[in-house]
């Protein structure tokens, strides 16, 4: 396993035990970076306007389209580190 992948998995574990709950914008960024790192570009249809949470998650993930998995992993690691994880 690469050092980056190992550090990413450590950051994922740390994200579940942050001292303070991040604000919603930061939570969306964490979600989007995780999805981009683990699944790649978003696919499927954008949720309808009645699914506000699903739509916000989709849009955050779509905003990272074209970002490599390694870049997304590093950004995730950096963000969780900045949050004290």
Secondary structure by P-SEA (a helix, b strand, c coil): ccaaaaaaaaaaaaaacccccccaaaaaaaaaaaaaacccccccccccccaaaaaaaaaaaaaaccccaaaaaaaaaaaaaaacc
